[in-house]
Amino acid sequence: MDTLPLQFRDGHVFVELGGELWLLDTGAPTSFGTTRNLTIAGEQFRLATSCLGLSAATLSQFVGVPCVGLLGADVLGRFDHIVDTAGGRLTVSTTELSHSGQSVRLDEVMGIPIVTARVGSCDYRMFFDTGAQISYFQDDSLAEFPSAGSITDFYPGVGQFQTETHEVPVSIGGVAFTLRCGTLPDLLGRTLMTAGTARIVGNAVLRSRTVGYFPRRQMMLL
């Protein structure tokens, strides 16, 4: 088990390993970085230097924070996690960890977690993506929610794009959030639809709370 420094910076979540920052990204299937060999909680990983044209250098430019790589689902899916953003700690273990909270079932596609979220009276399958600084809600009703201004974001393989955002009340496992939601570019939205969803819950659900993230057991505790 490792307990690692964790920090929110410029809308993104980073974990510190050996004094260097890595983007924590449950929404990316593949990890990469300037370090080819990485050890976490006794587990060893061999990393690529880039993914979908995204390297540590371009990632740093996009997020606005110097970092040496990204930890995606291929690495994160090997552990139980306790994510304590208020305390600035990430606990990672190959054995089962426990946490109290509202249980949320996780489905997955290519290791990327999917939660069921309720907006109004409807349930939606949404990717849980800690690499996303905002959430995404591909629905005509988005414009009916209060405006939250425009934002520039990025997505691997797509690059940077701009979207108008709205404040959307969302319930996940009975826990209420107000998420700032934008709209994905058309091609990306259509690509994600092949997984049965073009919607994303971003890392705002981690703010000011402690979350148990247990992908091996297909469970999250809010």
Residue pairs with C-beta under 8 A, 6 or more apart in sequence:
1 41
1 91
1 92
1 93
1 94
1 95
2 40
2 41
2 91
2 92
2 93
3 89
3 90
3 91
3 92
4 15
4 16
4 17
4 89
4 90
4 91
4 92
5 15
5 16
5 88
5 89
5 90
6 13
6 14
6 15
6 16
6 24
6 83
6 84
6 85
6 88
6 89
6 90
7 13
7 14
7 16
7 21
7 88
8 14
8 85
8 203
8 207
9 65
10 63
10 64
10 65
10 133
11 133
11 134
11 203
12 23
12 63
12 65
12 131
12 133
12 203
13 23
13 24
13 85
13 130
13 131
13 203
13 206
14 21
14 22
14 23
14 24
14 65
14 67
15 21
15 22
15 24
15 71
15 90
16 22
17 38
17 40
20 35
20 67
20 68
21 65
21 66
21 67
21 68
22 33
22 67
22 68
22 69
22 70
22 71
23 59
23 63
23 67
23 69
23 70
23 71
23 131
24 71
24 76
24 90
24 130
24 131
25 70
25 71
25 72
25 129
25 130
25 131
26 72
26 73
26 76
26 112
26 113
26 128
26 129
26 130
26 131
26 213
26 215
27 72
27 73
27 112
27 127
27 128
27 129
27 130
27 131
27 132
27 200
28 51
28 70
28 72
28 73
28 112
28 131
28 156
29 72
29 73
29 74
29 110
29 111
29 112
30 48
30 51
30 72
30 73
30 74
31 38
31 45
31 47
31 48
31 51
31 69
31 70
31 71
31 72
31 74
31 75
32 47
32 48
32 49
32 50
32 51
32 54
32 55
32 56
32 69
32 70
32 72
33 47
33 49
33 56
33 68
33 69
33 70
34 49
34 56
34 68
34 69
35 47
35 68
35 69
36 46
36 47
36 49
37 44
37 45
37 46
37 47
38 44
38 45
38 47
38 75
39 45
40 75
40 79
40 92
41 79
41 92
41 93
41 94
42 94
43 78
43 79
43 94
45 74
45 75
47 69
49 55
49 56
50 56
51 70
51 72
51 156
52 156
52 157
53 156
53 157
54 62
54 70
54 156
54 157
56 67
56 68
56 69
56 70
59 67
59 69
59 70
60 66
60 67
62 154
62 160
70 131
72 111
73 108
73 110
73 111
73 112
73 113
73 215
74 111
76 213
76 215
77 111
77 215
77 216
78 94
78 216
79 92
79 93
79 94
79 216
80 92
80 93
80 94
80 95
80 96
80 97
80 212
80 213
80 214
80 216
80 217
81 90
81 91
81 92
81 93
81 97
81 212
81 213
81 214
82 89
82 90
82 91
82 97
82 99
82 210
82 211
82 212
82 213
83 90
83 206
83 210
83 211
83 212
83 213
84 90
84 91
84 210
85 206
85 207
85 208
85 209
85 210
86 208
86 209
86 210
87 210
91 97
96 214
96 217
97 212
97 214
98 212
99 210
99 211
99 212
99 221
100 221
101 210
101 211
101 212
101 221
101 222
102 173
102 174
102 175
102 221
102 222
103 173
103 219
103 220
103 221
104 115
104 116
104 172
104 173
104 219
104 220
104 221
104 222
105 115
105 116
105 218
105 219
106 113
106 114
106 115
106 128
106 215
106 218
106 219
106 220
107 113
107 114
107 115
107 125
107 218
108 114
108 215
108 218
109 195
109 196
111 215
112 127
112 128
112 129
113 127
113 128
113 215
113 220
114 125
114 126
114 127
114 128
114 195
114 197
115 125
115 126
115 128
115 172
115 173
115 201
115 220
116 123
116 124
116 125
116 126
116 172
117 123
117 124
117 126
117 170
117 171
117 172
117 199
117 201
118 124
118 170
118 171
118 172
119 137
119 139
119 141
119 168
119 169
119 170
119 171
120 141
124 137
124 197
124 199
125 196
125 197
125 199
126 135
126 197
126 199
126 200
126 201
127 192
127 195
127 197
127 199
127 200
127 201
128 200
128 201
128 205
128 220
129 200
129 201
129 202
129 203
130 202
130 203
130 206
131 203
132 153
132 200
132 201
132 202
132 203
133 151
133 153
133 202
133 203
134 151
134 153
134 165
134 179
134 180
134 181
134 182
134 202
134 204
135 168
135 170
135 179
135 180
135 181
135 182
135 199
135 200
135 201
135 202
135 204
136 163
136 181
136 182
136 183
136 184
136 198
136 199
136 200
136 202
137 166
137 168
137 179
137 181
137 182
137 183
137 199
138 183
138 184
138 189
138 198
138 199
139 199
142 166
142 168
142 181
142 183
143 166
145 166
145 167
145 168
145 181
146 166
146 167
147 164
147 165
147 166
147 167
148 165
148 166
148 167
148 180
149 164
149 165
150 162
150 163
150 164
150 165
151 162
151 163
151 165
151 180
151 182
152 160
152 161
152 162
153 160
153 161
153 162
153 163
153 182
154 160
154 161
155 161
155 184
155 185
155 188
158 185
158 187
158 188
161 185
163 182
163 183
163 184
164 182
164 183
165 180
165 181
165 182
166 180
166 181
166 182
167 178
167 179
167 180
167 181
168 178
168 179
168 180
168 181
169 176
169 177
169 178
170 176
170 177
170 178
170 179
170 201
171 177
172 201
172 205
172 222
173 220
173 222
175 222
177 204
177 205
179 201
179 202
179 204
179 205
180 202
180 204
183 189
184 192
184 198
184 200
189 198
190 198
192 198
192 200
205 211
205 222
209 222
211 220
211 221
211 222
212 219
212 220
212 221
213 220
214 220
214 221
